[in-house]
Amino acid sequence: MERIIFVDNGEAFDAGDRRLVSLRPPLFDNPSTRGLLDVKTHLYYSVDAFAAVVPTYVQDLTDVPPDVYEDGFNWLNRANAPWYALTDPDRLQVEIDHIRRLEPAVIVSYHGPVAYNRSEELCKMLAAMPRADPIQFPSYEELAKLLAEA
């Protein structure tokens, strides 16, 4: 327990030569999820938010065709936080704008390539999500059939 630091949204702590700020991402799959902003480098670790499913392993967002990245971004963010469809778009925008104002130079998500100097673009993509239809996952029977065919 002496090695654990409990920080809430907006609280900061020192980690050696870094000051890290705990920030709840605009979208998350667990109420205790917190991202971290490195004040020194303006790198924002966004946990699952701003993530994207891409067809091959790449480190940099620019290594993925824009349409492929956008499809993967829209799918993963909707799948991971399905409650987005119940969210007031204006309220979600407040959370997105909070990240936007921080102007992260780098956004690192747990799932997907690193985004260098793309925070404005990614914030716009996330803000468009409340207008997107929820993902329709396969039923148990449909999934069993797909797995049997594989």
Buried (B, 14 or more C-beta within 10 A) or exposed (E): EEEEEEBEEEEBEEEEEEEBBBBBBBBBBEEEBBBBBBEEEBBBBBBBBBBBBBEEEBEEBBEBEEEBBBBBBBBBBBBBBBEBBEBEEEEBBEBBEBBBEBEBBBBBBEBBBBBBEBBEBBBEBBBEBBEEEEEEEEEEEEEEEEEEEE
